[in-house]
Structure formats: C-alpha cells, structure tokens
Amino acid sequence: MFRPQTYYLIGVLLINGILPFVFPLWKLDGKEVYFMSNVAYSSLFGLSIVLSLLSILSHTKRQQQFVMGRLNIILNLILLGLFVYHTLNASGGTTAVPEKGVGMFLPIFSIVLLVLANKAIKKDEDLVKSVDRLR
C-alpha cells in the first residue's frame, strides 16, 4: 500500500514523537530527566517530527523528500551530539553522576531509519529515471 520509505518515516515519527515521553534521557541523583527539561532538546525533537511529517506528506516530490531526510539526519546528529556533550560534562562530580537512559539513544535509531528511507527514495528516483529513458 505504502512505499517502504513511508514506513521508515513513520517509524522516525513514532521514535521522535512518542518514545521521548516514555524513556528518560538519563537519571541524575535518582530522578529521571526527560527531554522536556531542556528547550534545545524539545525544539530539536519537534523539528525532527515536523520534517518527518512533511517528508511523508510530500511523497510525490522525491527529491524534496530526500533533502528533508538529509536535514532530519543532521538534526538527529546534532541532538545526539548534545546528549553526548551533556553526558561527558555532567559526569565530572562524584555526587551527581548521571546514569544513561534509553532515551539518549533514540536519535541513533532515527538516523538508521532515515538512512534506510533515503536509500528507498533514491531507489525510487533511479527507477523513475530508468523508465523515462525507455520512453
């Protein structure tokens, strides 16, 4: 019914839209820290959700969909970099050592799905070009 990249993009939408509310980023002094505690995390997750949704809705414009996928990969890499930076800086003291949560690894899963979606988009684009050559 749908093309494979649509399923991958729906997966990214679910990973970035629902799972950050379920899984904490890390635990600090026994308290779970979620993404809503930082404006940068919230805005990057929100931008990733919007890009995924726009990419799903622009299924007829493959080139635009491919570019949005690349931008979404960059956003998720920035988000992952911020998580790593925070973890490395926050672990300096002995009283407040954060324990990493599953939520910290959500951008990695998103990046993998986005790469798979971009591969499928590229495959569709190549197929359309080869059919146009035969005409």
N, C-alpha and C positions, 0 to 999 in steps of 0.2 A: 504494500500500500504506500508506504513512505520510502524515500531513498535512504540508504544507510547513513549518510551524514546527518539526516534529520534525527535519527535515533541517538547518534553520538551527541548532537547538540542538545537534545532533550536531557540526556544524562548529565551534561555540563550544567544545564539549567537546574536540575534537581540537586546536584552536588553543591553548587554555589548558592542556591536559593533556600534549600531546606536543611541540609546537613549542618551548616554552621550554627543553627539554632539548637541542634541536638547534641553535637560533640563540642566540648570545650577546647580552646586552643592550648591551654596549659593550666596547671594547678600551681598556685602561689600561696604559701602558708596554709594549705589545706582547702583554700577556696578556689573554685573553678572559675577561670577567666574565659569569657566568650568574646566573640568578635565585636560586639556592640560596645565594648569598653573603650574602643579607640575609633575616632572619626575616620582615620585613614583606612582602617580595615573595613569599616562599614561601607565607605564610599567605593573602595575597590571591588568589594563583593557585589555591590549594587551595579557598578558599571559593567562588570562581567555578566551579570544577569541580563542587563539591558542589551548588551552586544549579542548574547546568545539568542535572546528572543528576536531581535531584529534580523539576525542571521537565519533563523528558522523561517521568519515571515518573508524573507527575500529569496525564496527558493528558486525563483525564475532567473535571478541575476547571479549566476555562478561566480563571476569574477568579484563582484561586490561581497558575496558570501565568503569567498576565500580571503579577501582583505580583512573583513571583520573577524574571521577566525584567527588570522595572524595578530591583529590588535588584541584580541582576547588572550592569546598566548602570552603576549608581552605583559598585559595586566596581571595575569596569574604569576608570571615570573617575578614581577615587582612585589606582589603580595607575598610570595614565598620568600623573597629576599628580606622583606620587612620582618617576617616571622623569625627567620634565622638570625637577623641582626638583633632583634629583641631578646631572643633566647641566649645569644652569646654575651650580650651586655648585662642582662639581668642575673646571670649566674655568677657574678663576682663575689657576692657576700655569702657567708656560711649560714646566715639565719633565713634568707629568703631565696632558696634555690628552687627554681621552677621545675616542675615535672612536665614533660612534654605530653600533650594530649593528641588525640586522633585528629582533631580539627586543624592542627598545624600542617597536616599532610594532604588536606583537601585540594590545595592548588596543584599538587603533583598529579592527582587523579584527573583533574580538569584538563591539565596540559596534555596528558596522554590521550584523552578523548578528543581534544581539539586537534591534535596532530592526526588522529585517525579520520576525523571529519574532513580535514583539509586534503588528506590523501584521496578520500572518496570524491570530493569536489573536483580535484584535479583529474581523477579518472573519468568523471562525467564530462568534463570540459574536453579532454582528449578524444573521448568517444564522439562527441558532437562535431569536433573538428574533422575527424576521420570520415564521418558520414557526409559532411559538407564537401569534402574533397571528391567523393564518389559521384556527386551530382554533376 
